[in-house]
């Protein structure tokens, strides 16, 4: 080969590699911006790939709005599809929407369980659908667990009564779907069932019967290379073996009378942080002990707890919305209070770590963008996004913000 041809070949190779890196980078960014389940890809409330605008726009542009029925379930975003879950009359419905225009690609409906008692005002599903392995898993307010084909909406499997009882306020936990399994905690007071099902077939792999479920969701934890599932029950924080469901450790977390455990545990390597109304916030470290495990308390902040908000960890700090409706910040390592906001918003609310900002949605306050630090926070922007209270998490992907209110999903654009 001549020197000239060799140089041309080298240039072409470099161009091909550059294009490959750009394509792979685009794919990685798209995956990073997916929100396939409760609290996102990492089960930690973190969003990848968000770039804050140099100047925050005065208003958000509404791209589309689609009715998906009553409910408070956070949608799941995977690629160009958004999966929403709601109640229409006497049915629960899983929707697959096109991200670009909000049109319905498919829907799957089934008979809903009647909601009675204190939960009757909130008859729609609260559990976020989970998307993995070509399946969508949805857990209805009455404990009906459904697996669907993510592309077509065809029924793969369904369980209508894995557990005989329901919590007082009906089912609120979201399924944990990872490594080919779906883990849910079902049942009612004093009679719970933690169960793992094969994602593809819906076949029960293992189950553990014991305490009833709380209004929180299971999360994964890996210790010494072995995975566990961490569950907040009505009375305990506990770890179970991923392989067979054996209980490995537990911490008593009995709530005060009239209160309930409603906060999803936060995992940071071998440390689990949990919180409750009137009981403060605690961190325990899960350590090997002989042939088993123990949970050693690392710190306890007795004055600041959450009730309907799961905290997020960011840059060594824990940010949350207290049971008294105030933003607060704790040191992740020591639990020491860094600050508490002076303004009260709501004890219902969500926080999402979008990198440079916290995207927050306190019940009736719309969408609020905060720049947090150890010293405090600065409010960067505030946007009205709904005429009804918002209990679902905002789903942020690039300049797109998907908001699920009482009966609809709306795509708001953060700039062009």
C-alpha positions as a Markdown table, in Angstrom:
| # | Residue | x | y | z |
|---|---|---|---|---|
| 1 | Unk | 0.0 | 0.0 | 0.0 |
| 2 | Unk | 1.4 | 3.5 | -0.9 |
| 3 | Unk | 2.0 | 6.1 | 1.8 |
| 4 | Unk | -0.9 | 8.2 | 0.4 |
| 5 | Unk | -3.4 | 5.3 | 0.5 |
| 6 | Unk | -2.2 | 4.4 | 4.0 |
| 7 | Unk | -2.8 | 7.9 | 5.2 |
| 8 | Unk | -6.3 | 7.9 | 3.6 |
| 9 | Unk | -7.1 | 4.6 | 5.4 |
| 10 | Unk | -5.9 | 6.0 | 8.7 |
| 11 | Unk | -8.1 | 9.1 | 8.3 |
| 12 | Unk | -11.1 | 7.0 | 7.4 |
| 13 | Unk | -10.6 | 4.7 | 10.4 |
| 14 | Unk | -10.4 | 7.8 | 12.7 |
| 15 | Unk | -13.6 | 9.1 | 11.2 |
| 16 | Unk | -15.3 | 5.8 | 11.7 |
| 17 | Unk | -14.2 | 5.6 | 15.3 |
| 18 | Unk | -15.3 | 9.1 | 16.0 |
| 19 | Unk | -18.8 | 8.4 | 14.6 |
| 20 | Unk | -18.9 | 5.2 | 16.6 |
| 21 | Unk | -18.0 | 7.1 | 19.8 |
| 22 | Unk | -20.7 | 9.7 | 19.0 |
| 23 | Unk | -23.3 | 7.0 | 18.5 |
| 24 | Unk | -22.4 | 5.1 | 21.6 |
| 25 | Unk | -22.3 | 8.3 | 23.6 |
| 26 | Unk | -25.8 | 9.2 | 22.3 |
| 27 | Unk | -27.0 | 5.7 | 23.3 |
| 28 | Unk | -25.5 | 6.0 | 26.7 |
| 29 | Unk | -27.1 | 9.4 | 27.2 |
| 30 | Unk | -30.5 | 8.1 | 26.2 |
| 31 | Unk | -30.2 | 5.1 | 28.5 |
| 32 | Unk | -29.0 | 7.4 | 31.3 |
| 33 | Unk | -32.2 | 9.5 | 30.9 |
| 34 | Unk | -34.5 | 6.6 | 31.0 |
| 35 | Unk | -36.7 | 6.3 | 34.2 |
| 36 | Unk | -37.9 | 2.7 | 34.0 |
| 37 | Unk | -39.2 | 2.2 | 37.5 |
| 38 | Unk | -39.8 | 3.8 | 40.9 |
| 39 | Unk | -36.9 | 6.2 | 41.7 |
| 40 | Unk | -35.2 | 5.6 | 38.4 |
| 41 | Unk | -32.6 | 3.3 | 36.9 |
| 42 | Unk | -30.4 | 3.2 | 40.1 |
| 43 | Unk | -33.4 | 3.1 | 42.5 |
| 44 | Unk | -31.9 | 6.3 | 44.0 |
| 45 | Unk | -33.9 | 9.2 | 42.6 |
| 46 | Unk | -31.0 | 10.3 | 40.3 |
| 47 | Unk | -31.3 | 11.4 | 36.7 |
| 48 | Unk | -28.4 | 11.2 | 34.3 |
| 49 | Unk | -27.5 | 13.5 | 31.5 |
| 50 | Unk | -29.5 | 16.6 | 32.6 |
| 51 | Unk | -27.9 | 20.0 | 31.6 |
| 52 | Unk | -29.4 | 23.0 | 33.4 |
| 53 | Unk | -30.1 | 25.9 | 31.1 |
| 54 | Unk | -27.9 | 29.0 | 31.3 |
| 55 | Unk | -31.0 | 31.0 | 31.9 |
| 56 | Unk | -34.2 | 29.4 | 33.3 |
| 57 | Unk | -37.2 | 30.2 | 31.1 |
| 58 | Unk | -40.0 | 32.3 | 32.7 |
| 59 | Unk | -42.5 | 29.6 | 31.8 |
| 60 | Unk | -42.6 | 26.0 | 30.6 |
| 61 | Unk | -44.0 | 25.1 | 27.2 |
| 62 | Unk | -46.7 | 22.4 | 27.2 |
| 63 | Unk | -46.0 | 19.9 | 24.4 |
| 64 | Unk | -48.9 | 17.6 | 25.0 |
| 65 | Unk | -51.4 | 16.4 | 27.7 |
| 66 | Unk | -53.0 | 12.9 | 27.7 |
| 67 | Unk | -55.6 | 11.6 | 30.1 |
| 68 | Unk | -54.6 | 8.3 | 31.7 |
| 69 | Unk | -57.3 | 8.0 | 34.5 |
| 70 | Unk | -57.2 | 8.5 | 38.2 |
| 71 | Unk | -54.0 | 7.7 | 40.0 |
| 72 | Unk | -50.7 | 8.8 | 41.6 |
| 73 | Unk | -48.3 | 6.3 | 40.0 |
| 74 | Unk | -45.1 | 7.8 | 38.6 |
| 75 | Unk | -44.8 | 6.9 | 34.9 |
| 76 | Unk | -41.9 | 4.8 | 33.5 |
| 77 | Unk | -39.9 | 6.2 | 30.7 |
| 78 | Unk | -37.9 | 3.9 | 28.3 |
| 79 | Unk | -36.7 | 5.2 | 25.0 |
| 80 | Unk | -39.5 | 6.8 | 23.1 |
| 81 | Unk | -42.2 | 5.3 | 25.2 |
| 82 | Unk | -43.9 | 6.4 | 28.4 |
| 83 | Unk | -45.8 | 3.8 | 30.5 |
| 84 | Unk | -48.6 | 5.3 | 32.7 |
| 85 | Unk | -51.0 | 3.6 | 35.0 |
| 86 | Unk | -54.5 | 4.8 | 36.0 |
| 87 | Unk | -58.1 | 4.0 | 36.8 |
| 88 | Unk | -60.9 | 4.5 | 34.4 |
| 89 | Unk | -64.3 | 3.8 | 36.0 |
| 90 | Unk | -64.1 | 0.2 | 37.3 |
| 91 | Unk | -60.9 | -0.8 | 35.4 |
| 92 | Unk | -57.2 | -0.3 | 36.0 |
| 93 | Unk | -55.4 | 0.6 | 32.8 |
| 94 | Unk | -51.7 | 0.4 | 31.7 |
| 95 | Unk | -51.0 | 2.9 | 28.9 |
| 96 | Unk | -48.1 | 3.0 | 26.5 |
| 97 | Unk | -47.7 | 6.5 | 25.2 |
| 98 | Unk | -45.5 | 7.9 | 22.4 |
| 99 | Unk | -43.1 | 10.3 | 24.0 |
| 100 | Unk | -43.1 | 12.7 | 21.0 |
| 101 | Unk | -46.8 | 13.5 | 20.8 |
| 102 | Unk | -48.5 | 11.7 | 23.8 |
| 103 | Unk | -50.6 | 9.5 | 21.5 |
| 104 | Unk | -51.7 | 6.1 | 22.8 |
| 105 | Unk | -49.7 | 3.2 | 21.3 |
| 106 | Unk | -51.6 | 0.6 | 23.3 |
| 107 | Unk | -53.6 | 0.1 | 26.5 |
| 108 | Unk | -54.3 | -2.9 | 28.7 |
| 109 | Unk | -57.3 | -2.9 | 31.0 |
| 110 | Unk | -58.6 | -5.3 | 33.6 |
| 111 | Unk | -61.3 | -5.2 | 36.4 |
| 112 | Unk | -60.1 | -3.1 | 39.3 |
| 113 | Unk | -60.6 | -4.0 | 43.0 |
| 114 | Unk | -63.2 | -1.8 | 44.8 |
| 115 | Unk | -61.4 | 0.7 | 47.1 |
| 116 | Unk | -63.2 | 1.3 | 50.4 |
| 117 | Unk | -62.6 | 3.0 | 53.7 |
| 118 | Unk | -60.0 | 5.7 | 54.3 |
| 119 | Unk | -58.5 | 5.2 | 50.8 |
| 120 | Unk | -61.7 | 5.6 | 48.9 |
| 121 | Unk | -60.9 | 9.2 | 47.9 |
| 122 | Unk | -57.7 | 7.9 | 46.2 |
| 123 | Unk | -59.0 | 4.9 | 44.2 |
| 124 | Unk | -56.4 | 5.0 | 41.5 |
| 125 | Unk | -53.1 | 3.1 | 41.5 |
| 126 | Unk | -50.1 | 4.5 | 43.4 |
| 127 | Unk | -47.5 | 1.9 | 42.5 |
| 128 | Unk | -45.1 | 2.9 | 39.7 |
| 129 | Unk | -44.9 | 0.5 | 36.7 |
| 130 | Unk | -41.5 | -1.1 | 36.1 |
| 131 | Unk | -40.1 | -1.9 | 32.7 |
| 132 | Unk | -37.3 | -4.4 | 32.1 |
| 133 | Unk | -36.5 | -7.4 | 30.0 |
| 134 | Unk | -39.2 | -6.6 | 27.5 |
| 135 | Unk | -41.9 | -6.6 | 30.1 |
| 136 | Unk | -44.0 | -4.0 | 32.0 |
| 137 | Unk | -45.0 | -4.9 | 35.5 |
| 138 | Unk | -47.9 | -3.1 | 37.2 |
| 139 | Unk | -49.2 | -3.5 | 40.7 |
| 140 | Unk | -52.8 | -2.4 | 41.2 |
| 141 | Unk | -54.2 | -0.7 | 44.2 |
| 142 | Unk | -56.0 | -3.9 | 45.2 |
| 143 | Unk | -52.9 | -6.1 | 44.9 |
| 144 | Unk | -53.4 | -7.3 | 41.3 |
| 145 | Unk | -50.0 | -7.9 | 39.7 |
| 146 | Unk | -49.7 | -7.9 | 36.0 |
| 147 | Unk | -46.9 | -8.6 | 33.5 |
| 148 | Unk | -47.3 | -7.3 | 30.0 |
| 149 | Unk | -45.3 | -7.3 | 26.8 |
| 150 | Unk | -43.7 | -3.9 | 26.6 |
| 151 | Unk | -44.0 | -3.6 | 22.8 |
| 152 | Unk | -47.5 | -4.8 | 22.3 |
| 153 | Unk | -49.3 | -4.7 | 25.7 |
| 154 | Unk | -50.2 | -8.4 | 25.4 |
| 155 | Unk | -50.8 | -10.1 | 28.7 |
| 156 | Unk | -47.8 | -12.3 | 29.7 |
| 157 | Unk | -49.1 | -13.2 | 33.2 |
| 158 | Unk | -51.3 | -12.0 | 36.0 |
| 159 | Unk | -51.7 | -12.8 | 39.7 |
| 160 | Unk | -55.0 | -11.5 | 41.3 |
| 161 | Unk | -54.6 | -12.8 | 44.8 |
| 162 | Unk | -51.1 | -13.7 | 45.8 |
| 163 | Unk | -51.9 | -12.4 | 49.3 |
| 164 | Unk | -55.3 | -12.7 | 51.1 |
| 165 | Unk | -55.3 | -9.3 | 52.8 |
| 166 | Unk | -54.7 | -5.6 | 51.9 |
| 167 | Unk | -53.2 | -2.7 | 53.9 |
| 168 | Unk | -55.5 | -0.2 | 55.5 |
| 169 | Unk | -54.8 | 2.3 | 52.7 |
| 170 | Unk | -54.5 | -0.3 | 50.0 |
| 171 | Unk | -51.4 | -1.2 | 48.0 |
| 172 | Unk | -48.8 | 1.6 | 47.6 |
| 173 | Unk | -45.4 | -0.1 | 47.1 |
| 174 | Unk | -43.8 | -0.3 | 43.7 |
| 175 | Unk | -42.4 | -3.6 | 42.3 |
| 176 | Unk | -38.6 | -4.1 | 42.3 |
| 177 | Unk | -37.7 | -5.6 | 38.9 |
| 178 | Unk | -34.1 | -6.5 | 38.2 |
| 179 | Unk | -31.9 | -9.5 | 37.3 |
| 180 | Unk | -34.9 | -11.3 | 35.8 |
| 181 | Unk | -37.0 | -11.2 | 38.9 |
| 182 | Unk | -39.9 | -9.1 | 40.2 |
| 183 | Unk | -40.1 | -8.6 | 43.9 |
| 184 | Unk | -43.2 | -7.3 | 45.7 |
| 185 | Unk | -44.4 | -7.1 | 49.3 |
| 186 | Unk | -48.1 | -7.8 | 49.5 |
| 187 | Unk | -50.7 | -8.6 | 52.2 |
| 188 | Unk | -52.2 | -6.7 | 55.1 |
| 189 | Unk | -51.7 | -6.0 | 58.8 |
| 190 | Unk | -49.6 | -8.8 | 60.5 |
| 191 | Unk | -50.0 | -11.0 | 57.4 |
| 192 | Unk | -47.5 | -10.0 | 54.7 |
| 193 | Unk | -46.1 | -11.9 | 51.8 |
| 194 | Unk | -42.7 | -11.0 | 50.3 |
| 195 | Unk | -42.6 | -12.8 | 46.9 |
| 196 | Unk | -40.2 | -13.0 | 44.0 |
| 197 | Unk | -41.5 | -14.0 | 40.6 |
| 198 | Unk | -39.7 | -14.8 | 37.4 |
| 199 | Unk | -40.1 | -11.8 | 35.2 |
| 200 | Unk | -40.6 | -13.8 | 32.0 |
| 201 | Unk | -43.2 | -16.3 | 33.2 |
| 202 | Unk | -44.7 | -14.8 | 36.4 |
| 203 | Unk | -43.8 | -18.1 | 38.2 |
| 204 | Unk | -43.2 | -17.7 | 41.9 |
| 205 | Unk | -39.5 | -18.4 | 42.6 |
| 206 | Unk | -39.6 | -17.9 | 46.4 |
| 207 | Unk | -41.8 | -16.3 | 49.1 |
| 208 | Unk | -41.5 | -15.3 | 52.7 |
| 209 | Unk | -44.5 | -14.9 | 55.0 |
| 210 | Unk | -44.4 | -12.5 | 57.9 |
| 211 | Unk | -45.0 | -8.9 | 58.7 |
| 212 | Unk | -47.4 | -6.9 | 56.6 |
| 213 | Unk | -46.2 | -4.4 | 54.0 |
| 214 | Unk | -45.6 | -0.7 | 54.6 |
| 215 | Unk | -46.3 | 2.1 | 52.1 |
| 216 | Unk | -42.7 | 2.0 | 50.9 |
| 217 | Unk | -40.9 | 0.0 | 48.2 |
| 218 | Unk | -38.1 | -2.6 | 48.2 |
| 219 | Unk | -34.6 | -1.7 | 47.0 |
| 220 | Unk | -31.5 | -3.8 | 46.2 |
| 221 | Unk | -28.4 | -3.9 | 48.3 |
| 222 | Unk | -25.2 | -5.8 | 47.5 |
| 223 | Unk | -22.9 | -7.0 | 50.4 |
| 224 | Unk | -19.7 | -9.0 | 49.7 |
| 225 | Unk | -20.9 | -9.6 | 46.1 |
| 226 | Unk | -24.2 | -11.0 | 47.1 |
| 227 | Unk | -27.5 | -9.2 | 46.5 |
| 228 | Unk | -30.1 | -8.6 | 49.1 |
| 229 | Unk | -33.5 | -6.9 | 48.9 |
| 230 | Unk | -34.1 | -4.3 | 51.6 |
| 231 | Unk | -37.8 | -4.0 | 52.7 |
| 232 | Unk | -39.5 | -1.5 | 55.0 |
| 233 | Unk | -42.4 | -3.5 | 56.5 |
| 234 | Unk | -45.1 | -2.2 | 58.9 |
| 235 | Unk | -42.8 | -3.0 | 61.9 |
| 236 | Unk | -39.2 | -3.5 | 60.6 |
| 237 | Unk | -36.5 | -2.6 | 58.2 |
| 238 | Unk | -35.1 | -5.9 | 57.0 |
| 239 | Unk | -32.8 | -7.5 | 54.5 |
| 240 | Unk | -33.7 | -10.7 | 52.6 |
| 241 | Unk | -31.5 | -12.9 | 50.4 |
| 242 | Unk | -32.1 | -12.3 | 46.7 |
| 243 | Unk | -31.5 | -16.0 | 45.9 |
| 244 | Unk | -34.1 | -17.5 | 48.2 |
| 245 | Unk | -35.9 | -14.8 | 50.3 |
| 246 | Unk | -34.3 | -15.8 | 53.7 |
| 247 | Unk | -34.4 | -13.0 | 56.2 |
| 248 | Unk | -30.8 | -12.0 | 56.9 |
| 249 | Unk | -31.2 | -9.1 | 59.3 |
| 250 | Unk | -33.8 | -6.7 | 60.7 |
| 251 | Unk | -34.1 | -3.5 | 62.7 |
| 252 | Unk | -37.3 | -2.7 | 64.6 |
| 253 | Unk | -39.1 | 0.4 | 63.2 |
| 254 | Unk | -42.4 | 0.4 | 64.9 |
| 255 | Unk | -44.1 | 3.8 | 64.0 |
| 256 | Unk | -45.8 | 5.9 | 66.6 |
| 257 | Unk | -49.5 | 5.4 | 67.1 |
| 258 | Unk | -51.5 | 6.9 | 64.2 |
| 259 | Unk | -48.5 | 6.9 | 61.9 |
| 260 | Unk | -47.3 | 4.5 | 59.2 |
| 261 | Unk | -44.0 | 3.5 | 57.6 |
| 262 | Unk | -44.1 | 5.2 | 54.2 |
| 263 | Unk | -40.5 | 6.0 | 53.2 |
| 264 | Unk | -38.5 | 3.9 | 50.8 |
| 265 | Unk | -35.1 | 3.0 | 52.2 |
| 266 | Unk | -32.0 | 4.8 | 50.8 |
| 267 | Unk | -29.0 | 2.6 | 50.1 |
| 268 | Unk | -25.4 | 3.9 | 49.9 |
| 269 | Unk | -23.0 | 1.0 | 49.4 |
| 270 | Unk | -23.4 | -1.0 | 52.7 |
| 271 | Unk | -25.3 | 1.8 | 54.5 |
| 272 | Unk | -29.1 | 1.9 | 54.6 |
| 273 | Unk | -30.8 | 5.2 | 55.6 |
| 274 | Unk | -34.4 | 5.2 | 56.7 |
| 275 | Unk | -36.8 | 7.7 | 58.1 |
| 276 | Unk | -40.3 | 8.1 | 59.6 |
| 277 | Unk | -42.8 | 10.5 | 60.9 |
| 278 | Unk | -42.0 | 11.5 | 64.5 |
| 279 | Unk | -39.0 | 9.0 | 64.7 |
| 280 | Unk | -36.3 | 11.0 | 62.9 |
| 281 | Unk | -33.8 | 9.7 | 60.4 |
| 282 | Unk | -31.3 | 6.9 | 61.0 |
| 283 | Unk | -28.4 | 5.2 | 59.2 |
| 284 | Unk | -27.4 | 1.6 | 59.7 |
| 285 | Unk | -24.4 | -0.2 | 58.3 |
| 286 | Unk | -25.0 | -3.8 | 57.2 |
| 287 | Unk | -22.0 | -6.0 | 58.2 |
| 288 | Unk | -21.1 | -9.6 | 58.0 |
| 289 | Unk | -21.3 | -11.4 | 61.3 |
| 290 | Unk | -20.3 | -15.1 | 61.4 |
| 291 | Unk | -22.5 | -16.8 | 58.9 |
| 292 | Unk | -25.0 | -14.0 | 58.9 |
| 293 | Unk | -25.4 | -10.2 | 59.0 |
| 294 | Unk | -26.0 | -7.5 | 61.5 |
| 295 | Unk | -27.3 | -3.9 | 61.2 |
| 296 | Unk | -25.2 | -1.5 | 63.2 |
| 297 | Unk | -26.6 | 2.0 | 63.8 |
| 298 | Unk | -24.2 | 4.7 | 62.5 |
| 299 | Unk | -26.2 | 7.8 | 63.4 |
| 300 | Unk | -29.7 | 9.0 | 64.4 |
| 301 | Unk | -31.1 | 12.4 | 63.8 |
| 302 | Unk | -34.0 | 12.3 | 66.2 |
| 303 | Unk | -35.6 | 15.7 | 65.2 |
| 304 | Unk | -35.9 | 15.4 | 61.5 |
| 305 | Unk | -37.9 | 12.7 | 59.8 |
| 306 | Unk | -39.9 | 12.4 | 56.6 |
| 307 | Unk | -43.4 | 11.0 | 56.1 |
| 308 | Unk | -44.4 | 11.1 | 52.4 |
| 309 | Unk | -41.1 | 11.8 | 50.9 |
| 310 | Unk | -38.0 | 9.6 | 50.2 |
| 311 | Unk | -34.7 | 11.5 | 50.6 |
| 312 | Unk | -32.0 | 11.7 | 48.0 |
| 313 | Unk | -28.2 | 11.5 | 48.5 |
| 314 | Unk | -26.0 | 14.0 | 46.7 |
| 315 | Unk | -22.4 | 14.9 | 47.1 |
| 316 | Unk | -22.2 | 13.5 | 50.6 |
| 317 | Unk | -25.4 | 15.1 | 51.7 |
| 318 | Unk | -28.9 | 13.9 | 52.4 |
| 319 | Unk | -31.7 | 16.1 | 51.1 |
| 320 | Unk | -35.3 | 15.6 | 52.1 |
| 321 | Unk | -38.7 | 17.1 | 52.9 |
| 322 | Unk | -39.6 | 16.8 | 56.6 |
| 323 | Unk | -42.7 | 15.5 | 58.2 |
| 324 | Unk | -43.4 | 19.2 | 59.0 |
| 325 | Unk | -43.1 | 20.2 | 55.4 |
| 326 | Unk | -39.7 | 21.8 | 55.4 |
| 327 | Unk | -36.6 | 21.1 | 53.2 |
| 328 | Unk | -33.6 | 19.9 | 55.2 |
| 329 | Unk | -30.1 | 18.7 | 54.7 |
| 330 | Unk | -28.0 | 16.2 | 56.8 |
| 331 | Unk | -24.4 | 15.1 | 56.5 |
| 332 | Unk | -24.4 | 11.6 | 55.0 |
| 333 | Unk | -21.6 | 10.3 | 57.2 |
| 334 | Unk | -22.5 | 11.8 | 60.6 |
| 335 | Unk | -26.2 | 12.7 | 60.3 |
| 336 | Unk | -25.4 | 16.2 | 61.5 |
| 337 | Unk | -28.0 | 18.8 | 60.5 |
| 338 | Unk | -26.6 | 21.2 | 57.9 |
| 339 | Unk | -29.8 | 23.3 | 57.5 |
| 340 | Unk | -33.6 | 23.5 | 57.7 |
| 341 | Unk | -35.6 | 25.7 | 55.4 |
| 342 | Unk | -37.6 | 28.5 | 57.1 |
| 343 | Unk | -40.5 | 28.3 | 54.6 |
| 344 | Unk | -43.0 | 25.4 | 54.9 |
| 345 | Unk | -44.3 | 23.8 | 51.8 |
| 346 | Unk | -45.9 | 20.3 | 52.3 |
| 347 | Unk | -45.0 | 17.0 | 53.8 |
| 348 | Unk | -46.2 | 15.4 | 50.6 |
| 349 | Unk | -43.6 | 15.9 | 47.9 |
| 350 | Unk | -40.8 | 14.5 | 45.8 |
| 351 | Unk | -37.1 | 15.3 | 45.2 |
| 352 | Unk | -35.1 | 14.2 | 42.2 |
| 353 | Unk | -31.4 | 14.7 | 41.9 |
| 354 | Unk | -30.8 | 16.0 | 38.4 |
| 355 | Unk | -27.1 | 16.8 | 38.8 |
| 356 | Unk | -26.8 | 20.6 | 39.0 |
| 357 | Unk | -30.2 | 21.0 | 40.6 |
| 358 | Unk | -32.8 | 19.2 | 42.7 |
| 359 | Unk | -36.1 | 19.0 | 40.9 |
| 360 | Unk | -38.8 | 19.1 | 43.5 |
| 361 | Unk | -42.6 | 18.8 | 43.4 |
| 362 | Unk | -44.2 | 19.6 | 46.8 |
| 363 | Unk | -47.8 | 18.5 | 46.5 |
| 364 | Unk | -49.5 | 21.9 | 45.5 |
| 365 | Unk | -46.4 | 24.0 | 44.6 |
| 366 | Unk | -45.9 | 22.9 | 41.0 |
| 367 | Unk | -42.3 | 22.3 | 39.9 |
| 368 | Unk | -39.5 | 23.9 | 41.9 |
| 369 | Unk | -35.8 | 23.9 | 40.8 |
| 370 | Unk | -33.3 | 24.2 | 43.7 |
| 371 | Unk | -29.6 | 24.6 | 43.6 |
| 372 | Unk | -28.5 | 22.8 | 46.8 |
| 373 | Unk | -25.3 | 23.0 | 48.9 |
| 374 | Unk | -24.1 | 22.3 | 52.4 |
| 375 | Unk | -24.9 | 25.9 | 53.4 |
| 376 | Unk | -28.5 | 26.0 | 52.1 |
| 377 | Unk | -30.2 | 26.2 | 48.8 |
| 378 | Unk | -31.2 | 28.8 | 46.1 |
| 379 | Unk | -34.5 | 28.6 | 44.3 |
| 380 | Unk | -33.7 | 29.0 | 40.6 |
| 381 | Unk | -37.2 | 28.6 | 39.1 |
| 382 | Unk | -40.8 | 27.8 | 40.0 |
| 383 | Unk | -43.4 | 26.6 | 37.4 |
| 384 | Unk | -47.1 | 25.9 | 37.7 |
| 385 | Unk | -47.7 | 22.5 | 36.0 |
| 386 | Unk | -51.1 | 21.3 | 37.3 |
| 387 | Unk | -54.4 | 22.4 | 38.6 |
| 388 | Unk | -54.6 | 19.4 | 40.9 |
| 389 | Unk | -52.2 | 18.2 | 43.7 |
| 390 | Unk | -49.2 | 16.2 | 42.4 |
| 391 | Unk | -48.1 | 13.1 | 44.3 |
| 392 | Unk | -46.1 | 11.3 | 41.6 |
| 393 | Unk | -42.4 | 12.1 | 40.9 |
| 394 | Unk | -41.6 | 14.3 | 37.9 |
| 395 | Unk | -39.8 | 12.4 | 35.2 |
| 396 | Unk | -37.0 | 14.5 | 33.7 |
| 397 | Unk | -35.1 | 13.6 | 30.5 |
| 398 | Unk | -33.0 | 16.3 | 28.9 |
| 399 | Unk | -35.2 | 19.3 | 28.5 |
| 400 | Unk | -38.4 | 17.2 | 28.9 |
| 401 | Unk | -40.4 | 17.0 | 32.1 |
| 402 | Unk | -43.2 | 14.6 | 32.4 |
| 403 | Unk | -45.7 | 15.4 | 35.1 |
| 404 | Unk | -48.4 | 13.0 | 36.3 |
| 405 | Unk | -51.3 | 14.8 | 38.1 |
| 406 | Unk | -54.6 | 13.4 | 39.4 |
| 407 | Unk | -55.8 | 12.2 | 36.0 |
| 408 | Unk | -53.3 | 13.0 | 33.2 |
| 409 | Unk | -49.7 | 13.0 | 32.1 |
| 410 | Unk | -48.3 | 16.3 | 30.6 |
| 411 | Unk | -45.0 | 16.8 | 28.8 |
| 412 | Unk | -43.5 | 20.2 | 29.6 |
| 413 | Unk | -40.5 | 21.5 | 27.7 |
| 414 | Unk | -37.7 | 23.3 | 29.5 |
| 415 | Unk | -36.8 | 25.5 | 26.5 |
| 416 | Unk | -36.7 | 24.6 | 22.8 |
